[in-house]
Amino acid sequence: MHLTKALQLVRDLIPLNPWGELQVIATPITAACAIPDDVINCTPPTCMAVHRAIRRLKDGKAPGLCNTTAEMLEAAGPDGVEWLTSICRSAWK
């Protein structure tokens, strides 16, 4: 019964059109005309930043969409940090 309630809540939160596709809600300010913020660091992530992020992950949590757990990322060592950094940098472009 709880799953049914959760699914209904999700349906209520996500606006759907009659054909079942997500609607894109336009905002008055788009990314193209946004004013750059000098406080936000927009440089690609470094290996050190990725390593720090991996260390901050909590052990024992459920894996994400790719079935990768925090323990797996930690066990990958320096080679895994470099691999994940390269993925983050390619997504950053």
N, C-alpha and C positions, 0 to 999 in steps of 0.2 A: 504494500500500500504506500510506503514511503517513496518508492521509486516513481510511482505514478504521480505523486504530488511534486516531486523534484522535476520530472519531465514537464509538468504543467507550468511550473515556475519558469523554467527555461523558455518555454514557448511564449509565455507572457512577456519575458524580458527582451526577446529577439523579435523585432518587427518583421513580419513576413507578408509578402503580397499574395494575392489569390493563387498564384502559380507555385507558391512554396519557395521562392527565391528570397534571399536576404535583400533588404532594401538598404541602399547606401544613403545615409543621412548626411546631407551637405551642411557644412558649417560656414559661417560668414567669412572666417579667415582660413585660407588654405595654406598649405606648407609653402607654396610658391611665393606668397606675398607676406610670409611671416618675417618678423624682424629677428635677425640672428642674436642669440644670447651668448655673450662672451664668457659667462660663468660655466656653461655646459661644455665639457670636453668632447669634441667631435672627432678626435684623432682615432685611427683604427686601434683595436686592442693590442696590447703587447703580451708576450708570453708571461711576464710577471703578473699582469692584471688577470689573465686567465687562470694562472696558478693560484692567485689569491681568491678568486671566485670559487674555484674547485674546493679549496680548503674550507671555505665558509659554508659549503653544502652540508646539510645534516644527514648523518648516516641513518639507515633504517627506514627511509621514506620510500614510497612507491615510485617506480620508474616513470619517466615521462613517455611521450608518444613513441620515441625510438627505443623504448625498453632499456635505457641506459640509467644505471643507478649511480649515486654519489660514490659508492665503494668501487665501482668499475672505473670511474674517472680517476679516482685517487690511485688505484692500483696500476693504471696505465703509465704512471711515472712521467719523466721529462719528455719522452717521445709522444706520449698521449697529449701532453700540454701543447707541444708544437703542432700536433695534428689538429687539435681543437682550435688553436689560435688561427691556423690557416683557414679553417672552415668559417670562423667568425669574421676574419678579414675578407673572405670572398663574399660573404653576405653583407658586409659593411659597404661594399662598392656600389 
